Amino acid sequence: MELRAAEVALWLLPGVGVSMAVPVRMTLTGKSFVGGKMDIPMAANLSASSRVVQDMHGCPRLSTGRCHVVLLHSWANLPHRMLPLIMSKFLDSTLQKALRGLLCPAMDVVLDLVNAKFATMMYTIPIGNAGMLRYALLNAPVVREAFIQLELKAILCSRDGEEVAQPSVLPPLTSLPPKREAATQLILAASFLSAELSIMQAFFGLNITNGMVLGLLPLVTTMLGALIPEISSMLPPSQPVVIEMRETQPPLVTITPEKSTVHLFSTAEFWASSPGSAPGSLFVLDVHSELGVRFAVAEERLQFSLTLHRCCR
């Protein structure tokens, strides 16, 4: 049997699922009853539909629906006198029955491949060493004229396995960017991004030493006195300073049409030490940092870069 590649026409059935039509061109090759080789080229149309449902694991799934095959025409490389009309009709009837059993199971294989792709959406995704993320359908899939809408619940867990609380009610989607052709759009709430950053809160802590940040003034007590005259008399002279940054509240992400911002809330404890002595704490500041966010997608992963806009105490 020789089966030639065909174009697949696919369209959505609002409120139902997916429908497809496949023109099939194939040739059956065998041995003729009069001897020699016999070819039976044929053309058929295969149409099938499937419903988009939610399975017991909360995953979208295409379920097998109707499958129908219509034989358009067939012919055998035999003289007409050797294949009378009644035999030709019998051949078409037999091929019609055989094609359904041959082609419809192939559509089931295609659906299984698509469902396997759907299943990968629900796999657990590690977020570095900070925790894990997985998705589950919040409601049944909605099939519209131009796209399939999936409302997902994002489940975030810390590295200890504890689920991170998120708002149970999200604001309605009043305005969305225009849908692009042949593209998947994933819409994330700012509250979800805040929750994801919250499980990485411990990783935002760092100790800033002299020369660590380009463009930063030398970290010595004399520099601190010049910046904060009120405490200059309390500071020991010309000693190296270490700034210990520790987050005190979960990060907050805000998104507006004009900009996206990450707010970090931390303490900055300033330490100084003289040669041969243990570091001593000078003072502690409460710091609110505002960082501008630029989002990008690379290899199906959301990435963002941060730029410090403002830092206040």
Buried (B, 14 or more C-beta within 10 A) or exposed (E): EEEEEBEEEEEBBEEEBBBBBBBBBBEBEEEEEEEEEBBBBBBBBBBBBBBBBBBEEBBBBBEBBEBEBEBEEBBBEBEEEEBEEEEBEEBBEEBBEEBBEBBBEBBEEBBEEBBEEBBEBBEEEEBEEBBBBBBBBEEEBEBEEEEBEBEBEBBBBBBEEEEBEBEEEEEEEEEEEEEEEEEEEEEBBBBBBBBBBBBBBEEBEEEBEBEEEEEEEEBBBBBBBEEBEEBEEEBEEEBBBBBBBBBEEBBBBBBEEEEBBBBBBBBBBBBBBBEEEEBEEBEEEEBEBBBBBEEEEEEEEEEBEEEEEEEEE
